[in-house]
Amino acid sequence: MRLRLHGTPAENQAILAILAAVLDIRTVSRSYPDRPPSTLERIYLDAEPRDRKETR
Protein backbone atom coordinates (compact mmCIF):
# COMPACT_ATOMS: atom_id res chain seq x y z
CA MET A 1 0.00 0.00 0.00
CA ARG A 2 1.13 3.57 -0.57
CA LEU A 3 0.70 6.07 2.24
CA ARG A 4 1.20 9.81 2.27
CA LEU A 5 2.24 11.61 5.44
CA HIS A 6 1.57 15.35 5.49
CA GLY A 7 2.78 17.43 8.41
CA THR A 8 5.81 19.11 9.89
CA PRO A 9 9.11 17.27 9.50
CA ALA A 10 9.05 16.36 13.21
CA GLU A 11 5.47 15.06 13.02
CA ASN A 12 6.22 12.96 9.95
CA GLN A 13 9.30 11.40 11.54
CA ALA A 14 7.38 10.61 14.75
CA ILE A 15 4.51 8.96 12.84
CA LEU A 16 6.94 7.09 10.60
CA ALA A 17 8.54 5.54 13.70
CA ILE A 18 5.13 4.48 15.02
CA LEU A 19 4.05 3.02 11.68
CA ALA A 20 7.33 1.10 11.39
CA ALA A 21 6.39 -0.75 14.58
CA VAL A 22 3.26 -2.21 12.95
CA LEU A 23 3.99 -2.16 9.19
CA ASP A 24 6.86 -3.37 7.04
CA ILE A 25 8.06 -0.12 5.48
CA ARG A 26 9.53 -0.90 2.05
CA THR A 27 10.47 2.58 0.84
CA VAL A 28 10.32 6.16 2.08
CA SER A 29 10.41 9.02 -0.42
CA ARG A 30 12.34 12.21 -0.08
CA SER A 31 10.60 15.17 1.54
CA TYR A 32 8.38 17.27 -0.73
CA PRO A 33 7.91 20.67 0.93
CA ASP A 34 4.66 22.57 0.49
CA ARG A 35 4.80 25.96 -1.15
CA PRO A 36 5.72 28.85 1.15
CA PRO A 37 4.56 30.15 3.53
CA SER A 38 3.61 26.61 4.63
CA THR A 39 6.12 24.78 6.82
CA LEU A 40 4.59 21.38 6.07
CA GLU A 41 6.00 18.59 3.94
CA ARG A 42 4.82 15.37 2.36
CA ILE A 43 6.55 12.02 2.37
CA TYR A 44 5.33 8.87 0.68
CA LEU A 45 5.70 5.34 2.04
CA ASP A 46 5.35 1.95 0.45
CA ALA A 47 4.34 -0.43 3.23
CA GLU A 48 2.79 -3.83 3.84
CA PRO A 49 1.03 -5.27 6.86
CA ARG A 50 3.29 -7.38 9.01
CA ASP A 51 2.66 -11.08 9.25
CA ARG A 52 0.07 -11.52 11.97
CA LYS A 53 2.09 -14.34 13.56
CA GLU A 54 4.89 -11.84 14.33
CA THR A 55 2.57 -9.43 16.18
CA ARG A 56 0.91 -11.97 18.48
C-alpha positions as CSV (number, residue, x, y, z in Angstrom):
1,M,0.0,0.0,0.0
2,R,1.1,3.6,-0.6
3,L,0.7,6.1,2.2
4,R,1.2,9.8,2.3
5,L,2.2,11.6,5.4
6,H,1.6,15.3,5.5
7,G,2.8,17.4,8.4
8,T,5.8,19.1,9.9
9,P,9.1,17.3,9.5
10,A,9.1,16.4,13.2
11,E,5.5,15.1,13.0
12,N,6.2,13.0,9.9
13,Q,9.3,11.4,11.5
14,A,7.4,10.6,14.7
15,I,4.5,9.0,12.8
16,L,6.9,7.1,10.6
17,A,8.5,5.5,13.7
18,I,5.1,4.5,15.0
19,L,4.1,3.0,11.7
20,A,7.3,1.1,11.4
21,A,6.4,-0.7,14.6
22,V,3.3,-2.2,12.9
23,L,4.0,-2.2,9.2
24,D,6.9,-3.4,7.0
25,I,8.1,-0.1,5.5
26,R,9.5,-0.9,2.0
27,T,10.5,2.6,0.8
28,V,10.3,6.2,2.1
29,S,10.4,9.0,-0.4
30,R,12.3,12.2,-0.1
31,S,10.6,15.2,1.5
32,Y,8.4,17.3,-0.7
33,P,7.9,20.7,0.9
34,D,4.7,22.6,0.5
35,R,4.8,26.0,-1.2
36,P,5.7,28.8,1.1
37,P,4.6,30.1,3.5
38,S,3.6,26.6,4.6
39,T,6.1,24.8,6.8
40,L,4.6,21.4,6.1
41,E,6.0,18.6,3.9
42,R,4.8,15.4,2.4
43,I,6.6,12.0,2.4
44,Y,5.3,8.9,0.7
45,L,5.7,5.3,2.0
46,D,5.3,1.9,0.5
47,A,4.3,-0.4,3.2
48,E,2.8,-3.8,3.8
49,P,1.0,-5.3,6.9
50,R,3.3,-7.4,9.0
51,D,2.7,-11.1,9.2
52,R,0.1,-11.5,12.0
53,K,2.1,-14.3,13.6
54,E,4.9,-11.8,14.3
55,T,2.6,-9.4,16.2
56,R,0.9,-12.0,18.5
